[in-house]
Amino acid sequence: MIEKTLDITTNDGEMKTFICHPERNGPSPAVFLLMDAHGIREELKDMARRLGTVGYYVLLPAYITARAVIRSMDRMCRRRAAPSISACEPSAPR
């Protein structure tokens, strides 16, 4: 089995993606294995490897990055608080 990690360029920056697939040539059905809130970890890589050993081309993207989360929160705040952006700024501790 072949394993590699690639950086895929997105609008929010580079997205690390773990890939594994059989060594044999030829088309393989693709599987997108989605991570949960804990991110990519060894247990998910093991699941991808198991699928790869039975003939699947598996992609496990780290689709939630800090930059993506910040951009999403920024967009949400701007929509809710427009025209005043002050609601998006953190409040001072009491």
ChimeraX attribute file (.defattr): number of C-alpha atoms within 10 A of each C-alpha:
attribute: neighborCount
match mode: 1-to-1
recipient: residues
	/A:1	12
	/A:2	13
	/A:3	15
	/A:4	10
	/A:5	13
	/A:6	13
	/A:7	13
	/A:8	12
	/A:9	10
	/A:10	10
	/A:11	7
	/A:12	16
	/A:13	12
	/A:14	15
	/A:15	18
	/A:16	18
	/A:17	18
	/A:18	20
	/A:19	21
	/A:20	24
	/A:21	24
	/A:22	20
	/A:23	12
	/A:24	10
	/A:25	6
	/A:26	6
	/A:27	10
	/A:28	15
	/A:29	10
	/A:30	14
	/A:31	14
	/A:32	12
	/A:33	17
	/A:34	14
	/A:35	16
	/A:36	12
	/A:37	7
	/A:38	6
	/A:39	14
	/A:40	19
	/A:41	10
	/A:42	9
	/A:43	9
	/A:44	17
	/A:45	20
	/A:46	11
	/A:47	13
	/A:48	24
	/A:49	21
	/A:50	15
	/A:51	19
	/A:52	25
	/A:53	15
	/A:54	12
	/A:55	18
	/A:56	19
	/A:57	21
	/A:58	26
	/A:59	22
	/A:60	21
	/A:61	21
	/A:62	18
	/A:63	18
	/A:64	16
	/A:65	15
	/A:66	10
	/A:67	12
	/A:68	16
	/A:69	12
	/A:70	12
	/A:71	13
	/A:72	13
	/A:73	13
	/A:74	14
	/A:75	12
	/A:76	12
	/A:77	17
	/A:78	16
	/A:79	12
	/A:80	12
	/A:81	12
	/A:82	11
	/A:83	8
	/A:84	11
	/A:85	13
	/A:86	12
	/A:87	12
	/A:88	16
	/A:89	9
	/A:90	7
	/A:91	8
	/A:92	5
	/A:93	4
	/A:94	3
